[in-house]
Amino acid sequence: MIAIRSQPELDLIRRSAEILFECFGKIEEALGPGVETRELDRIAEEFIRSRGAVPAFKGYQGYPASICTSVNEQVVHGIPGARKLAAGDIVGIDIGVARNGYYSDAARTYPIGEVSEKARRLMRITKEALDLGIDEAREGNHLSDVSHAIQQHAESNGFSVVRTLVGHGIGRQMHEDPQVPNFGLPGKGPVLAHGMVLAIEPMVNEGKGDVLTLRDNWTFVTVDGKLSAHFEDTVAVTTEGPVIMTR
């Protein structure tokens, strides 16, 4: 069942999302070659808690960290640790925030120093796919209109969408109905209505769309070792159009 949020609930989700947005600013200040991913995790957790919120990922189904740091061929759910970022890497940062019982979720992929043209293009196309998907998150549209827009943009530019991982509803819990795939025919699935809140998150691969899970049982990687990018925003469907809460 897809929850319809009241205006007070939307306001609570927005406040959580504002903290998340500010957290990305702190992360961006620290990014660079030589930085350990666990340092980014420390910065994020300290900032989130300083704002009266909690890192939504920490302890979620046993996840051991406050953020996800997915480098190069890692698609999502990379666990922060001693790995040092290097010039030429790209890193996906995924953050969840819970405040007063309401959740927000977002991800960005960043270049570390000078990166290849193919990496820049992959990040740009993935971000554009997110924006096009968000633009379809309108009252009266179907859920698959979001999915189709993402798939079309990624594939028409020579990339692949990951099909085994999806976006999701969000609000009182981190993951709620509906699932939001990044592929599909338009005009299918639930009709979007004012008050629905979606975490829309294209995961786009340079090569094949298939993924594998590492032995840590969390980190997803591309099956061919090629690059992957991930962008995500928490978006409210409203009568005035989509409202991006995490920007």
C-alpha positions as CSV (number, residue, x, y, z in Angstrom):
1,M,0.0,0.0,0.0
2,I,1.4,3.4,-1.0
3,A,1.2,6.0,1.8
4,I,-0.4,9.4,1.2
5,R,1.4,11.9,3.4
6,S,-0.4,14.9,5.0
7,Q,1.1,18.4,4.8
8,P,2.5,18.1,8.4
9,E,4.1,14.8,7.4
10,L,5.6,16.3,4.2
11,D,7.0,19.1,6.4
12,L,8.7,16.6,8.7
13,I,10.2,14.7,5.7
14,R,11.4,18.0,4.3
15,R,13.2,18.9,7.6
16,S,15.0,15.5,7.5
17,A,15.9,16.1,3.9
18,E,17.3,19.6,4.7
19,I,19.7,18.0,7.1
20,L,20.7,15.4,4.5
21,F,21.3,18.2,1.9
22,E,23.5,20.1,4.4
23,C,25.4,16.8,5.1
24,F,26.4,16.5,1.5
25,G,28.0,20.0,1.8
26,K,30.2,18.7,4.7
27,I,31.2,15.6,2.7
28,E,32.1,17.7,-0.4
29,E,34.4,19.9,1.7
30,A,36.3,16.7,2.7
31,L,36.5,14.9,-0.6
32,G,39.8,14.5,-2.4
33,P,42.7,12.2,-3.1
34,G,44.1,10.4,-0.1
35,V,40.9,10.7,2.0
36,E,39.8,7.4,3.6
37,T,36.2,6.6,3.1
38,R,35.7,5.9,6.8
39,E,36.6,9.6,7.4
40,L,33.7,10.6,5.3
41,D,31.5,8.3,7.3
42,R,32.7,9.9,10.6
43,I,32.0,13.4,9.2
44,A,28.5,12.5,8.1
45,E,27.6,10.8,11.4
46,E,28.9,13.6,13.6
47,F,27.1,16.2,11.5
48,I,23.7,14.4,11.3
49,R,23.7,13.8,15.1
50,S,24.7,17.4,15.7
51,R,21.4,18.4,14.0
52,G,19.3,16.3,16.3
53,A,18.8,13.5,13.7
54,V,20.2,10.0,13.3
55,P,22.0,8.3,10.4
56,A,19.2,6.1,9.0
57,F,21.6,3.5,7.5
58,K,23.5,2.7,10.7
59,G,22.3,-0.7,12.0
60,Y,19.7,-1.0,9.3
61,Q,19.4,-4.7,8.7
62,G,22.9,-4.9,10.2
63,Y,24.6,-2.3,8.0
64,P,27.7,-1.2,9.9
65,A,28.2,2.4,8.8
66,S,26.3,5.7,8.6
67,I,26.7,6.2,4.8
68,C,27.6,4.2,1.8
69,T,30.7,4.9,-0.2
70,S,30.8,3.1,-3.6
71,V,34.0,3.5,-5.6
72,N,34.3,3.0,-9.4
73,E,32.9,-0.4,-10.2
74,Q,31.0,-0.5,-6.9
75,V,27.3,0.2,-7.7
76,V,25.8,0.8,-4.3
77,H,26.1,-0.2,-0.6
78,G,29.9,0.1,-0.4
79,I,31.0,0.0,3.2
80,P,33.3,2.9,4.4
81,G,36.7,1.7,5.6
82,A,40.5,2.3,5.2
83,R,40.3,2.6,1.5
84,K,41.8,5.9,0.3
85,L,40.2,7.7,-2.6
86,A,42.6,8.3,-5.5
87,A,42.7,10.8,-8.3
88,G,40.7,9.4,-11.2
89,D,38.2,7.6,-8.9
90,I,34.5,8.3,-8.9
91,V,32.6,7.7,-5.6
92,G,28.9,7.4,-5.0
93,I,27.9,8.7,-1.6
94,D,24.5,7.5,-0.3
95,I,23.1,9.0,2.8
96,G,19.9,8.5,4.8
97,V,18.6,10.7,7.7
98,A,15.9,10.0,10.2
99,R,14.4,12.8,12.3
100,N,11.3,12.8,14.5
101,G,10.3,9.5,12.9
102,Y,10.5,10.6,9.3
103,Y,13.2,9.6,6.7
104,S,15.0,11.0,3.7
105,D,17.4,9.4,1.3
106,A,19.7,10.8,-1.4
107,A,22.9,9.9,-3.3
108,R,25.5,11.8,-5.4
109,T,28.4,10.5,-7.4
110,Y,31.6,12.7,-7.3
111,P,34.8,12.8,-9.3
112,I,38.0,12.7,-7.3
113,G,40.6,15.0,-8.9
114,E,40.8,14.6,-12.7
115,V,38.7,11.8,-14.0
116,S,38.3,10.3,-17.5
117,E,35.9,11.6,-20.1
118,K,33.9,8.4,-19.9
119,A,33.5,8.8,-16.1
120,R,32.4,12.4,-16.5
121,R,29.9,11.4,-19.2
122,L,28.5,8.5,-17.1
123,M,28.0,10.8,-14.1
124,R,26.3,13.5,-16.3
125,I,24.0,11.1,-18.1
126,T,23.0,9.4,-14.7
127,K,22.2,12.8,-13.2
128,E,20.2,13.8,-16.3
129,A,18.3,10.5,-16.1
130,L,17.4,11.3,-12.5
131,D,16.1,14.7,-13.4
132,L,14.1,13.3,-16.3
133,G,12.6,10.7,-14.0
134,I,11.7,13.3,-11.4
135,D,10.0,15.4,-14.0
136,E,7.6,12.5,-14.6
137,A,6.7,12.2,-10.9
138,R,3.5,14.2,-11.4
139,E,0.0,13.8,-10.2
140,G,-1.9,11.7,-12.7
141,N,1.1,10.1,-14.3
142,H,1.9,6.4,-13.8
143,L,4.8,5.2,-11.7
144,S,6.4,3.5,-14.8
145,D,6.5,6.9,-16.5
146,V,9.3,7.7,-14.1
147,S,11.0,4.4,-14.8
148,H,10.7,4.7,-18.5
149,A,12.2,8.2,-18.6
150,I,15.3,7.0,-16.7
151,Q,15.8,3.9,-18.9
152,Q,15.4,5.8,-22.2
153,H,17.9,8.4,-21.4
154,A,20.5,6.0,-20.0
155,E,20.2,3.5,-22.8
156,S,20.0,6.0,-25.6
157,N,23.3,7.3,-24.5
158,G,25.0,3.9,-24.6
159,F,24.8,3.0,-20.9
160,S,22.9,0.3,-19.0
161,V,20.5,0.6,-16.1
162,V,20.7,-1.8,-13.1
163,R,17.5,-3.8,-13.1
164,T,17.9,-5.8,-9.9
165,L,18.1,-2.7,-7.6
166,V,15.3,-0.2,-7.4
167,G,14.2,3.1,-5.8
168,H,11.4,3.1,-3.3
169,G,8.7,4.9,-1.4
170,I,9.9,6.6,1.8
171,G,8.5,8.4,4.8
172,R,7.9,6.7,8.2
173,Q,10.3,4.0,7.1
174,M,13.4,4.0,5.0
175,H,11.9,1.6,2.4
176,E,8.2,1.7,1.7
177,D,5.9,0.9,-1.2
178,P,6.1,1.3,-4.1
179,Q,9.3,-0.1,-5.6
180,V,10.6,2.4,-8.3
181,P,12.4,0.4,-11.0
182,N,14.7,2.3,-13.4
183,F,13.2,0.6,-16.5
184,G,9.8,-0.2,-17.9
185,L,7.1,0.7,-20.4
186,P,5.3,4.0,-19.8
187,G,1.7,4.1,-18.6
188,K,1.9,1.2,-16.2
189,G,1.6,0.7,-12.5
190,P,0.1,2.9,-9.8
191,V,-1.2,6.4,-10.7
192,L,0.7,9.0,-8.8
193,A,-1.2,11.2,-6.4
194,H,-0.5,14.3,-4.2
195,G,1.2,13.2,-1.0
196,M,3.2,10.3,-2.3
197,V,6.9,10.5,-1.5
198,L,9.5,8.6,-3.6
199,A,13.2,8.0,-3.4
200,I,14.1,7.9,-7.1
201,E,17.6,6.5,-7.8
202,P,19.0,5.6,-11.1
203,M,22.0,3.3,-11.0
204,V,23.7,3.4,-14.4
205,N,26.6,1.3,-15.6
206,E,29.2,2.0,-18.2
207,G,29.0,-1.6,-19.4
208,K,26.5,-4.4,-18.7
209,G,23.6,-3.8,-16.3
210,D,24.3,-6.9,-14.3
211,V,25.7,-6.8,-10.8
212,L,27.3,-9.1,-8.3
213,T,27.5,-9.0,-4.5
214,L,30.9,-9.0,-2.7
215,R,31.6,-11.3,0.3
216,D,30.7,-8.6,2.7
217,N,27.1,-9.3,1.6
218,W,26.5,-5.6,1.1
219,T,28.6,-4.2,-1.7
220,F,27.2,-4.5,-5.3
221,V,29.7,-4.3,-8.1
222,T,29.4,-4.4,-11.9
223,V,29.8,-7.8,-13.4
224,D,32.3,-6.6,-15.9
225,G,34.3,-4.4,-13.6
226,K,33.3,-1.2,-15.5
227,L,32.2,2.0,-13.8
228,S,28.9,2.7,-12.2
229,A,27.2,6.0,-11.1
230,H,24.3,6.5,-8.7
231,F,22.2,9.6,-8.1
232,E,19.1,9.8,-5.9
233,D,16.7,12.3,-4.5
234,T,13.7,12.2,-2.2
235,V,10.8,13.6,-4.2
236,A,7.2,14.5,-3.1
237,V,4.4,14.3,-5.7
238,T,2.2,17.4,-5.3
239,T,-0.6,19.1,-7.2
240,E,2.0,21.8,-8.2
241,G,4.4,19.2,-9.6
242,P,7.4,17.2,-8.2
243,V,9.1,18.8,-5.1
244,I,12.7,17.7,-4.7
245,M,13.2,17.7,-0.9
246,T,16.9,16.8,-0.9
247,R,18.1,19.7,-3.0
